[in-house]
């Protein structure tokens, strides 16, 4: 089941776990991908493996999700998207002290090298599309295990700063 949040329809995105500030789930993934078929395929694949996937069609929607939903353990980020592309999203994420610690994995079909991605994005994982399903699941599993501590640290910073009635993800 694709949990695609459409802000253009002004839907309530505060359902589910958002009412529990500070909660991070190690199986929660934010997928930022403009191609609906790819978004659905990746979402279905990861959900079949036990992940809870929220999806956004562009970086602007992804930022709104991050500021209104519990923190994901990892963000899967496409680069080429309308409205706000992955490059601009990542810059906004890095400028926001509450969002910069959320682990990010770049998914791209473009011909960028790993070095170019790391130079522009910092310490991120990189997966080239098309990707084999088992390779993607393994990469997401590694990212969730390895980087859960970083995401928890970001939430702790928010809590220590005295933010109380805010969404669970620290960027809001």
Secondary structure, DSSP 8 states (H G I E B T S, - for coil): --EE--GGGT-----GGGGSTT-B-TTEEEEE-S-HHHHHHHHHHHHHTT-EEEEESSHHHHHHHHTTS-B-SEEEEES--SSS-HHHHHHHHHH-TTTTTS-EEEEE-S---HHHHHHHHSS-EEEESS--HHHHHHHHHHHHHHHHHHHHHHHHHHHHTT--SS-SSTT-
